Each structure stands twice: as C-alpha cells, then as structure tokens.
Amino acid sequence: MNEVKAFIHRSRAADVVRALLRGGFTTLSLVDVKGTLDALGNQELEFSMEFGRKVVTEVKLELVCEAAETSTAVDLIRAHAKTDQKVSGHIFVSEIAEMISI
C-alpha cells in the first residue's frame, strides 16, 4: 500500500476530489495548511505573523491506495490540480509498511 500526499491550490481541490472519487479512490483526507506555493493572485496571499512572510492557504490531500493504483491516483491529481503556473503543487508517494484497522 502507498500513501499519496499532495499539496495543491484550494481552488483546484474540489475538481481533484471529484476526479479521485470517480476513479474509485474513497480513502481521502483534506486539510487546509499554510504553504509557500506561488499564489495564483493577491487574493490567495496573507501575511503570517508566525512565519514572518506572506503565505498561501493550500490544501493537503492524503489518500491511501494499493501500490498498483498509485500511478492512476497521481495522474488524476496532476491532471486536475494543474493551474497555468509552471509548478501547481507537489505530490509525494510513501510506502506504507502496515495498516492496522481500529
């Protein structure tokens, strides 16, 4: 199993989630985070007293999938998170050693 973690613009999150759900990926988590992606516009920027600089509220998306499905999940995220910027976010893939149900 793999964990796919992506940091994307908030304005792209709904499209990414819809595409992943249509693709059969249902184990998703989303959380707003402060980050340093290049802003799509001034409306995305806010000054963070904690970091002492302007930041963007990004979405951190996490999903767990079978290793064989990882490339499909990554492709869906890339296709639907893309903006007109050179870098629209970042995707990280980690192997999960074990999953324990609660």
N, C-alpha and C positions, 0 to 999 in steps of 0.2 A: 504494500500500500504506500501511497505517497500523499504528502500534503502539498498543495499548491497555494501559495500566498502571493497576492497581487496588491500593489499599491496603485490606485487609479484615481482619476479625477471624479469628483462627486457627480458631475453632470453626465458621466458615462455609466455610472453604477447600475441604474435601472435597466439599461439595454444589455449590459453584461449579465446581470442576474437572469433576465428573461431568456437569453440565449443559453445559459447554462441549464436552467430548468427544462427548456425544450430539449436539450441534449441529454437529459436524464440525470443530471447532477443535482442531487437534492440535499446533500450534507454541506450546507453553506453557512458561513458566519460572516457578518459585516459589522464593522465598527468605524466610526469617524476618528481620524488621527490627524495630528498636525505634522506637516511634512514640508519638504523643500522642492517639490515638483515645480517646474516653471508654470506660473499662473497662466490661465487662458485669458485673463483680463484682470483689471484692477479690482473688480467685484469679488474675486477669489482671495485676494490678499488681505491679511490682517496682521497687525503688529502683535507679536508675542512678547510680553514682559519676561516670561520665563526664559525664552531663547535669545532675547535682545535683538530680534530681527523680524522681518516680515515672513510669514509662513502661509501655507495653503492648507485648508481643511481637505484632506484626501480621504478616500475610503480604503481600508484594509480588508480585502476579501480573502477568506480562507476556505478551502474545501479539501476534503479527503476523498480519494478515489483509488481504484485498483491501478497498479502500475501500467497496465496495458491501456488504460483510459487517459493517462496523463497528457499525452500529446494532443488528444482531442480537446481536453479542458483548456490547455494552454492556447491552442489555436482559436478557440471560441473567445477567450479573454482578449487575446491580441486583436482579433478582428473587430470586436465590439467596444473595446476600450480606446481604440485609436482616435486621436484628435489630429488636427492639422500641424501639430508640433513635431519636431524631429524625435523627441522622446516623450511618450504619452504616459509613462508609468514604468513599473518594474514588476517582473514575475519571478518568484523563487520556488524551486521544487526541492523538497526534502523527503528522504525515505523515512517511513515510519517503521520502527523496529517492532512495535507491538501495539495492539489496540485492546483495551480492556473495557468491556461494557459495564455500566453502573446499574 
